[in-house]
Amino acid sequence: MALEWLRRENDLKDHQLIDNSHFGTASPDDAPTVIYEERPVLDDKGATVQGLFSAWIWLNNPSQYNSYTTDMVKGVIAGMQRASSDRKIVAVVFTAVGDKAFCTGGNTAEYASYYSKRPNEYGEYMDLFNAMVDGILNCKKPVICRVNGMRVAGGQEIGMATDITVSSDLAIYGQAGPKHGSAPVGGSTDFLPWFLSMEDAMYNCISCETWSAYKMKSKGLVTKVVPVLKKDVDDGEIVYGEAVAGDKIAAAKALMAECKTDFELLDAEVNRLVWKFANLFPNCLINSIDGIRGKKKFFWDQMKLPNRHWLAANMNHEAWLGFNAFDAKKVTGKDVIDFVRFRQLVAEGALFDDKFAEQVMAKPKG
């Protein structure tokens, strides 16, 4: 007797939740966007593996150091969900266009022009941001952060949500919130203590200093640092980045001016990781990954909603000053407020109003 009840539908179901309307192209005429690209998996000899791919999710706003707009946040959410549900995808590569920045966080121009003094709107935006971080942490494929440049502020937060970081040796890492009217509570206060010592996590979180890729490698924040400068592209001489100070800075800048940025070694390292993942049982792999992710998610899940509400309310307060000061840099020559005067007014019990703002904001040049 035929076991009719064991028959299954032959057509595979589509589990993609969000359509592709949130993705753009690499055209320079495009508004800031997110690009979704499938690249064939390469074996250890560099040959294409049929039917298997990595999903490359590109932040495409290089003119603003790949800071993410509201629409770009939606694109990352859509990209992570698409890759997560696609059977042929082995791994996700989260990266950005250009050679200056992976991501410098939220788009401060958008913050200043639209979200400041609109706390409800910013709360809605933070729901999207939280969904972006959740999308990375919940993706059912390993997520590699390919860091092509600066990874600071919110860029550092979404970068730490990924599973493995492979970095250009020219990249720098850090936070900026307390300097510009916010706090790194979009993940950094949750994730940094897992990566660094408590002391280093505290200092990195609040100092607003940036640390080199090699320093972050030595402290365990990134997996691999790869040189990206070539002094002579023809003979392929590699120039290794190294932090210098004092009288060595001028010589270092002169050497860099002779070099070309080349991500060949960075991409080779990414491809090596993807091939490694391709040779593991996929269900065992993602269960192992989720077991580690759960430690990061523990504090993230506890704090993301209270922080969402605080960040929204703060758009009526310090963020209003901080983001507008940053956005006005071309006019004033300064990207921060007068912090000493701010604290003096607070000490006097001054009312936080337009007069308060006038006393701490930089004046236009000339």
Buried (B, 14 or more C-beta within 10 A) or exposed (E): EEEEEEEEEEEEEEEEEBEEEBBBEEEEEEEBBBBBBBBBBBBEEEEEBEEBBBBBBBBBBBEBBBBBBBBBBBBBBBBBBBBBBBEEBBBBBBBBBBBBBBBBBBBBBBBBEBBBEBBEBBBBBBBBBBBBBBBBBBBBBBBBBBBBBBBBBBBBBBBBBBBBBBBBBBBBBBBBBBBBBBBBBBBBBBBBBBBBEEEBBBBBBBEBEBBBBBBBBEBEBBBBBBBBBBBEEEEEEBBEBEEEEEEEEEEBEEEBEEBEBBBEBBBBBBBBBBBBBBEEEBEEBBEEBBEEBEEBBEBBBEBBEEBBEBBBEBBBBBBBBBBBBBBBEEEBEBBBBBEEEBEEBEEEEEEBEEEBBEBBBBEEEE
